[in-house]
């Protein structure tokens, strides 16, 4: 009955995701890099929120996102892929206890033989007063206005909540992200032209009627949640890239197979496959469900239980200049001690 480390939990979850021959099909050879390169990013006392991201058509690869809700001052990542990150982590450690539901973290592109500099993520939600300090902490204060000015333009039903910055990319855009309100799903499903007014308000012009119809059809599946993503260049212009994450609302691993057989995930994936944005590999998502707890010996000789959970959460549809790109599937991977109530 050993105590598990974050590294143990991560390895179990990644190997489970790749089990039964899924690894080569879904992740390619990047799964081996993900097993080692992500380990220095497993920060904090609590296991971070970990997401595995991979395409549903074309060459397989794996990206790994790690998000933290609490960090201690002085926390550092022992990896060159983290770039200059000390100021960011120290600043987050100074504010995370004062605000609810904040998160920050990194996204690792493990399909490359040598990892590029990790993207950084921050979710301020409604605490917009933290946006400018965040960008000051990463040494790019001019980016704050890109987010704040875009937020002012968004309709209430499409409000911004989080963002990401791919620092290693040339002319790196700021990815601004928000949630589409549940009440707006049905409106967009009934009237695709409604989406144009939302695009026009923020200055996004790279769409056509086919793209509007596809977004409308995704909203008609009645997702449990949906968020959107826009890229804003340093000069304030909006890139031709737009994406929607369609949430499945799967809360327990035992619900995964039904969702992928005749539930919401099946309906959404059927659309994407029909549009050529996915192939049949999406059906393997119905097999990726894992929940297990193991006894561990606690300090003082008591016994507790350490739990692992792995399941699909959402799919991303993305367009460039109005043309639908390969879709992706996202898995959430959780590990940690169970409390007395049975929750991590």
C-alpha positions as CSV (number, residue, x, y, z in Angstrom):
1,X,0.0,0.0,0.0
2,X,2.3,2.8,-1.2
3,X,1.6,6.5,-1.4
4,X,1.4,7.7,-5.0
5,X,3.2,10.7,-6.4
6,X,1.8,13.1,-9.1
7,X,4.2,11.3,-11.5
8,X,2.7,7.9,-10.6
9,X,-0.8,9.2,-11.2
10,X,0.1,10.8,-14.5
11,X,1.8,7.7,-15.8
12,X,-1.1,5.5,-14.9
13,X,-3.6,7.8,-16.6
14,X,-1.6,8.3,-19.8
15,X,-0.8,4.5,-20.1
16,X,-4.5,3.8,-19.6
17,X,-5.5,6.3,-22.4
18,X,-3.0,4.5,-24.7
19,X,-4.0,1.0,-23.6
20,X,-5.6,-1.7,-25.9
21,X,-3.7,-0.5,-28.9
22,X,-5.2,3.1,-28.8
23,X,-1.8,4.8,-28.4
24,X,-0.4,4.4,-32.0
25,X,-3.9,5.2,-33.5
26,X,-4.7,8.2,-31.4
27,X,-1.4,9.6,-30.3
28,X,1.3,8.3,-32.6
29,X,4.9,8.3,-31.2
30,X,4.4,11.5,-29.2
31,X,2.9,9.5,-26.4
32,X,6.5,8.5,-25.4
33,X,7.5,12.2,-25.2
34,X,4.4,13.0,-23.2
35,X,5.3,10.3,-20.6
36,X,8.5,12.2,-19.7
37,X,8.3,15.8,-20.9
38,X,5.2,16.6,-18.9
39,X,6.5,15.3,-15.6
40,X,8.3,18.6,-14.6
41,X,5.0,20.4,-15.1
42,X,3.2,18.4,-12.4
43,X,3.3,21.2,-9.9
44,X,1.5,21.9,-6.6
45,X,0.2,19.9,-3.7
46,X,-2.9,18.9,-5.6
47,X,-2.8,17.0,-8.8
48,X,-3.3,19.6,-11.6
49,X,-6.2,19.4,-14.0
50,X,-4.7,17.4,-16.9
51,X,-6.1,17.2,-20.4
52,X,-5.0,15.0,-23.2
53,X,-5.8,16.5,-26.7
54,X,-5.5,14.6,-30.0
55,X,-6.8,14.9,-33.6
56,X,-9.6,12.7,-35.0
57,X,-8.3,12.5,-38.5
58,X,-4.9,12.7,-40.2
59,X,-1.5,12.0,-38.5
60,X,-1.9,11.2,-34.8
61,X,-0.3,13.3,-32.1
62,X,-0.9,14.3,-28.5
63,X,-0.9,17.6,-26.7
64,X,-1.0,17.9,-22.9
65,X,-2.4,20.8,-20.9
66,X,-1.9,21.1,-17.2
67,X,-3.8,23.7,-15.2
68,X,-3.3,24.7,-11.5
69,X,-5.7,26.3,-9.1
70,X,-3.2,26.8,-6.3
71,X,0.6,27.2,-6.2
72,X,3.1,28.1,-3.5
73,X,5.6,31.0,-4.0
74,X,8.9,29.9,-5.4
75,X,7.4,27.0,-7.5
76,X,9.4,26.4,-10.6
77,X,9.3,24.0,-13.7
78,X,12.5,22.1,-14.4
79,X,12.1,22.2,-18.1
80,X,13.4,24.5,-20.9
81,X,9.9,24.2,-22.5
82,X,8.5,26.3,-19.7
83,X,10.4,29.4,-20.9
84,X,10.6,32.4,-18.6
85,X,7.9,31.4,-16.1
86,X,9.1,32.4,-12.6
87,X,7.3,35.8,-12.6
88,X,4.1,34.1,-13.8
89,X,4.1,31.4,-11.1
90,X,5.1,33.7,-8.3
91,X,2.3,36.2,-9.3
92,X,-0.3,33.4,-9.5
93,X,0.8,32.1,-6.1
94,X,0.2,35.6,-4.7
95,X,-3.4,35.9,-5.9
96,X,-4.8,32.3,-6.1
97,X,-6.0,32.3,-2.5
98,X,-7.9,35.6,-2.9
99,X,-10.1,34.7,-5.9
100,X,-12.3,31.7,-6.5
101,X,-12.0,29.4,-9.6
102,X,-8.8,31.0,-11.0
103,X,-6.5,28.7,-13.0
104,X,-3.3,29.0,-14.9
105,X,-1.0,26.5,-16.6
106,X,0.8,25.3,-19.6
107,X,0.0,23.5,-22.9
108,X,2.7,21.1,-24.2
109,X,3.0,20.3,-27.9
110,X,4.6,16.8,-27.7
111,X,4.3,15.9,-31.3
112,X,7.6,17.7,-32.0
113,X,10.8,15.8,-31.3
114,X,12.0,18.9,-29.4
115,X,9.2,20.6,-27.5
116,X,8.6,24.2,-28.5
117,X,8.1,26.7,-25.7
118,X,4.9,25.8,-23.9
119,X,1.8,28.0,-24.3
120,X,0.5,29.7,-21.2
121,X,-3.1,29.7,-20.1
122,X,-5.0,31.9,-17.6
123,X,-8.6,31.8,-16.6
124,X,-9.6,35.0,-14.8
125,X,-13.3,34.5,-15.4
126,X,-15.0,37.7,-14.2
127,X,-11.9,38.9,-12.3
128,X,-10.8,41.1,-15.2
129,X,-8.7,43.3,-12.9
130,X,-6.2,40.4,-12.9
131,X,-5.7,40.4,-16.7
132,X,-3.2,43.3,-16.8
133,X,-1.1,42.0,-13.8
134,X,-1.0,38.6,-15.5
135,X,0.5,40.0,-18.7
136,X,2.9,42.1,-16.7
137,X,4.1,39.0,-14.9
138,X,4.9,37.3,-18.2
139,X,6.6,40.4,-19.5
140,X,4.1,41.3,-22.2
141,X,1.9,44.1,-20.7
142,X,0.8,45.3,-24.1
143,X,-1.3,42.1,-24.5
144,X,-3.7,43.1,-21.8
145,X,-5.5,45.6,-24.0
146,X,-6.0,43.0,-26.7
147,X,-8.0,40.9,-24.2
148,X,-9.8,43.7,-22.4
149,X,-10.8,45.5,-25.6
150,X,-12.1,42.3,-27.2
151,X,-14.1,41.5,-24.0
152,X,-15.8,44.9,-24.3
153,X,-17.0,44.0,-27.8
154,X,-18.5,40.6,-26.9
155,X,-22.2,40.1,-26.6
156,X,-23.4,39.1,-23.1
157,X,-24.2,35.6,-24.3
158,X,-20.7,35.2,-25.7
159,X,-18.6,36.6,-22.8
160,X,-14.9,36.0,-22.5
161,X,-13.5,34.0,-19.6
162,X,-10.0,32.8,-20.3
163,X,-7.1,33.1,-22.8
164,X,-3.9,31.4,-24.0
165,X,-0.7,32.7,-25.5
166,X,1.5,30.6,-27.7
167,X,4.8,32.4,-27.0
168,X,6.9,30.2,-29.2
169,X,5.0,31.0,-32.4
170,X,6.0,33.8,-34.8
171,X,3.7,36.9,-34.4
172,X,2.0,34.8,-31.7
173,X,-1.7,35.6,-31.5
174,X,-3.5,35.9,-28.2
175,X,-6.2,33.2,-28.1
176,X,-9.3,34.7,-26.4
177,X,-11.9,32.3,-25.2
178,X,-15.4,32.4,-23.6
179,X,-18.6,30.5,-23.1
180,X,-21.7,30.5,-25.2
181,X,-24.6,30.8,-22.8
182,X,-27.0,27.8,-22.7
183,X,-29.8,30.1,-23.7
184,X,-28.0,31.1,-26.9
185,X,-27.5,27.5,-28.1
186,X,-31.1,27.1,-29.2
187,X,-31.1,30.6,-30.8
188,X,-28.1,29.8,-32.9
189,X,-29.5,26.4,-33.8
190,X,-32.7,28.0,-35.1
191,X,-31.1,31.0,-36.8
192,X,-27.5,30.6,-38.2
193,X,-27.5,34.3,-39.1
194,X,-27.6,35.2,-35.5
195,X,-24.0,34.2,-35.3
196,X,-23.0,36.8,-37.9
197,X,-23.9,39.7,-35.5
198,X,-21.7,38.2,-32.9
199,X,-18.8,37.9,-35.4
200,X,-19.4,41.4,-36.8
201,X,-19.2,42.9,-33.3
202,X,-15.7,41.6,-32.7
203,X,-14.5,42.1,-36.2
204,X,-14.3,38.5,-37.3
205,X,-14.9,38.3,-41.0
206,X,-13.5,34.9,-42.1
207,X,-16.8,33.0,-42.4
208,X,-19.3,31.9,-45.0
209,X,-22.8,30.4,-45.0
210,X,-21.5,26.9,-44.8
211,X,-19.5,27.6,-41.7
212,X,-22.5,29.3,-40.1
213,X,-24.7,26.2,-40.9
214,X,-22.1,23.9,-39.3
215,X,-21.9,25.9,-36.1
216,X,-25.7,26.0,-36.0
217,X,-25.9,22.2,-36.5
218,X,-23.5,21.7,-33.6
219,X,-25.6,23.9,-31.4
220,X,-28.7,21.9,-32.4
221,X,-27.1,18.8,-30.8
222,X,-27.9,20.4,-27.5
223,X,-24.4,20.4,-26.0
224,X,-24.1,20.4,-22.2
225,X,-21.8,23.4,-22.7
226,X,-19.9,25.2,-25.4
227,X,-17.1,27.7,-25.5
228,X,-15.6,29.6,-28.4
229,X,-12.1,30.7,-29.3
230,X,-10.8,33.6,-31.4
231,X,-7.2,34.6,-32.1
232,X,-6.2,38.3,-31.8
233,X,-2.9,39.5,-33.4
234,X,-0.6,42.0,-31.6
235,X,-2.0,44.8,-33.9
236,X,-5.5,44.1,-32.7
237,X,-6.8,42.5,-35.8
238,X,-8.6,39.2,-35.6
239,X,-7.2,36.1,-37.3
240,X,-9.2,33.9,-39.7
241,X,-9.3,31.1,-37.1
242,X,-12.4,30.3,-35.1
243,X,-13.2,27.3,-32.9
244,X,-16.0,25.9,-30.8
245,X,-15.6,23.3,-28.0
246,X,-18.7,21.1,-27.7
247,X,-19.0,19.8,-24.2
248,X,-20.4,16.3,-23.6
249,X,-21.3,16.7,-20.0
250,X,-20.0,13.3,-19.1
251,X,-19.7,13.2,-15.3
252,X,-18.9,9.6,-14.6
253,X,-16.8,7.1,-16.5
254,X,-19.6,4.6,-16.6
255,X,-21.5,7.1,-18.8
256,X,-18.9,7.3,-21.5
257,X,-19.9,4.3,-23.6
258,X,-23.5,5.3,-23.8
259,X,-22.6,8.8,-24.8
260,X,-20.4,7.5,-27.7
261,X,-22.9,4.8,-28.7
262,X,-26.2,6.7,-29.0
263,X,-25.8,9.8,-26.9
264,X,-24.6,13.4,-27.4
265,X,-21.0,12.5,-28.2
266,X,-22.2,10.1,-30.9
267,X,-24.4,12.8,-32.4
268,X,-21.7,15.4,-32.5
269,X,-19.0,13.0,-33.8
270,X,-21.4,11.8,-36.5
271,X,-21.7,15.3,-37.8
272,X,-18.0,15.9,-37.8
273,X,-17.3,12.6,-39.5
274,X,-19.9,13.4,-42.1
275,X,-18.3,16.7,-42.8
276,X,-14.9,15.1,-43.2
277,X,-13.4,16.6,-40.0
278,X,-13.1,13.1,-38.3
279,X,-12.7,9.5,-39.3
280,X,-13.9,6.4,-37.5
281,X,-11.2,6.7,-34.8
282,X,-13.5,8.8,-32.7
283,X,-15.3,5.6,-31.8
284,X,-12.3,4.6,-29.7
285,X,-13.3,7.4,-27.4
286,X,-16.1,5.2,-26.1
287,X,-13.5,2.8,-24.8
288,X,-11.5,5.5,-22.9
289,X,-13.2,5.3,-19.5
290,X,-11.2,4.5,-16.4
291,X,-12.0,4.8,-12.7
292,X,-10.1,3.0,-10.0
293,X,-9.1,3.6,-6.4
294,X,-6.3,1.8,-4.5
295,X,-5.5,1.6,-0.8
296,X,-2.6,3.7,0.4
297,X,-0.9,4.0,3.8
298,X,-1.2,7.4,5.3
299,X,1.1,9.1,7.8
300,X,0.4,7.7,11.2
301,X,-0.5,4.2,9.9
302,X,-4.1,5.0,8.7
303,X,-5.3,3.8,5.4
304,X,-6.8,6.0,2.6
305,X,-7.6,5.5,-1.0
306,X,-6.0,7.1,-4.1
307,X,-8.3,7.4,-7.1
308,X,-7.7,7.7,-10.9
309,X,-10.3,8.9,-13.3
310,X,-10.1,9.2,-17.1
311,X,-12.8,10.1,-19.6
312,X,-13.6,12.2,-22.7
313,X,-15.0,15.7,-22.0
314,X,-15.4,17.6,-25.3
315,X,-14.5,17.9,-29.0
316,X,-13.2,20.9,-30.8
317,X,-14.4,22.0,-34.2
318,X,-12.1,24.6,-35.8
319,X,-12.4,26.7,-39.0
320,X,-9.7,28.7,-40.9
321,X,-11.1,31.1,-43.5
322,X,-14.4,29.4,-43.1
323,X,-13.0,25.9,-43.9
324,X,-13.5,23.2,-41.3
325,X,-10.3,21.7,-40.0
326,X,-9.6,18.3,-38.4
327,X,-11.5,17.9,-35.2
328,X,-9.9,17.1,-31.8
329,X,-11.0,15.1,-28.8
330,X,-10.1,16.1,-25.2
331,X,-9.8,13.7,-22.3
332,X,-9.7,14.8,-18.6
333,X,-7.3,12.9,-16.4
334,X,-7.7,13.2,-12.6
335,X,-5.8,11.6,-9.7
336,X,-5.6,12.2,-6.0
337,X,-6.6,11.1,-2.6
338,X,-10.3,10.5,-1.9
339,X,-11.9,12.5,0.9
340,X,-14.2,10.9,3.4
341,X,-17.1,11.8,1.2
342,X,-15.5,9.8,-1.7
343,X,-14.6,12.9,-3.8
344,X,-11.0,14.0,-4.7
